């Protein structure tokens, strides 16, 4: 696996690179947002570890630019800014997970492994998925059902990917928050229900009596292809 570390503080950058290399990852590093963005857009990486507080181009702006340029590799944000609003901004900018400094290296490595596993599962699905009468294009974030064509949000796409990798099994609301939103504190599990309702409206012939996005009482939701 090939990783990119974008961190302007030299001691932290060195520690991250050495730790990740010790675990067997191939690692490149950038000391600022501008050079990091160039690397991320010109070379192939399986994961980006991105500091938020950098001069010039900060992590939020860098992540938004990556997603604007359709760079889809997972992004793990590393920052001392731990307020809920900061976490929300980071995830809304396109980050997949958010780790607040100071953090343990064990937790960092666990987050890295989780994001890489998620990427491998997503890659194994391919670019398209057939669900009943619907066709989902993950890259373009489009769902087509009959004559209807629906755009999918990033979160809706992530939820469908997660459901597809566990096809036929119940996925808990907490699992959706952990994998798709990247952390537990925000938003609430009710948000998951709202997103499921929106997906049913696009996917199901009769959203009130779904055949594909099934509620599993006490467990969560299941995708039946």
N, C-alpha and C positions, 0 to 999 in steps of 0.2 A: 504494500500500500504506500502511496506517495502523498505526503502531507506538506502543507505550507503554513509556516508560522509568521504572522505579521505582528510585530511587537517593537515599539520604539525604545524601551528600556533594555539596555544591553545585558545586564545580569539576568533578568527574567527571560529574555530571548535565548541566551546561552543555556540556561537551565532547562527550558522547554525542549530545545533541540537535542540536548544530550540525553534527556529522559526518554524522549520518543525514539531516538536512535537505539538506545539500549533495549527497547522493546522490539526492535527489528524493523521499524518503519524507515522508509527513505524520506528525508526531511530537507526542505529548502527553507530559507528564512529571508525576510525583508525587514528593514529597520524603519520604514515609514509607509504611510498609506499609498502614496503615489507609486512607489516602486512595487509595493505589494499588489496593487491593482493590476499593474502591467504584467507581473508574473502570473497572477491568477487567470488573466485573460489570454495569455499567449502560450501557456503550458498546461498540461493535464494534471489535476490533483484529485485525490479521493476525499480530501477533507481540508478545510482551512480553519486554523486557530487564529482568531482575530481579536486584537486589543481594541478597546473602544476609544480611550483617551489618547489620541495621537495628534500632534500638530499638523496643520494643513488639511489633510483629508482624514477625518475621524472614522471610526469603525462603522458607525451608523450609515454615513454617506457612502462609504466603500461598499458595504453590503448591498445597499440599494442599487448602486451602480452595477455590481455583479449580477443581480437579478434582472436589471434592465437589459444587460447584455446577454441574458439567457444562459448564464453560467449557473449550473444547477447543483454543483457539489455541495455537500453539507457544510455549514458554517457554525463553529462553536465560538461564541463571544466570551472574551475574558476581560473583566473589568472590576474596578473598585466601586462602581456605581451600582448599589444594590436595591434602590427604591423600586417599588412596583412600577411606577411610571417609566423608569429607565429600562426595566425588563420588558415592558410592553413595547416600548419604542424599538428595542433591539430585535424582538421577534417580529414586529410589524415591518421592520426594514428587510426581513427575509432570512434572519438567522434561524437555525434549527434548534439551538440550545444556548444556555446562558449560564456561565459559571462566575460567581462573585469572588474576588480576591479578598483576603488570602484563602487559598484552597489547598487541600492535600493533593499530592501527586497521585495517590491511589484513586481519589475521586476523579481527577482529570483523566486518568487512563481508562477508568470505567466509562466515563462519558464518551471518550474517543471510540472505544470498542463498540458501545451501543450505537453511535451514529454510523460507524462503518458497517455494522450488521444491518442496520436499516437501509443503508445504500445498496448493499448486496441484494437484499430482498426486493427492493424496488427495481434494481437492474434486471433481476431474474424474471420479472413480470413482462418485460418487453414494453413497447411503446403503446400498445393498444390492448383493450380488454373488452370482451363481449359479455354483457349482462342481460340475459333475456333478449328483448328486442332492441336494446341500446348498445351503442359502441362508444367506448371512452378512449379518447386520445390523450394520454398523460402528458406528452410533450407540449401539445398545443392547448391543453386544459379545456377540452371541448367534449361534450356529451351529445350524441345524436340519437334521437329516438323517433323513428318514422320520419315525418317531415319537419319535426322540431329540432332545433339546434340550440344548445345551451352552453354558455361559457361557465367554466368552473373556477371558483376562487382557489388560491393556493391551499387553504385549509381544507376545502372540499376535496381537492385532488389528493391531498395527503391522507384524508380519512378513507377514501376509496382504495388507495394503495394499501393502507394498513388492513382494511377489511379483506382485500383480495389475497394478501399474503397469509391470512388466516381464514380462507374461504371455508364455510361450513362450521366454523367455530365462533363462539361468542367472544366479542371484544368489549372489555369493560370501559366505562366512561373514564376512569382513571388512566387506563392505557391510552386512550385517545389523547388525553391532556399531556401525558408523559411523552408520547411519540410525536404527535402532530404539533402541539403547542410548545413542548419542550420543558415544561416545568409544572409543578402542582399548585402553586399558590394562586394563580390567576390564569384563566378565568374559572368560573364555577362549572360544575358538571352539567348544570342547566344549559350552558352554552353548547355542549355536545348535542343535547336533545334538539336545540334549535337548528343546528347545522344538519342533523339527520332529517329533520322535517323539510328543510330546503332541498336536500338531495332527493328525498322521496318525490317531491313535486316535479323534479326534472327526470327522474328515473322510472317511476311507477306509472302504469296506466291508471290505477286508482290508488292515490296516496293514502286514503283512509283504510284501505285493505291491501297493504303491501305484499308483494310476492317475492321480493328480492332483498330489501333492507328490513330484516325481521327483528322485532323487539324480543329479547330473551329475558324474561322476568327475573329480576334479582341478579342478572349477569351483565347485561349491556345490549349489544346489537350484533347481528350475524348477517353475512352476505351469502345469499343463495344464488348462484349463477344460473 
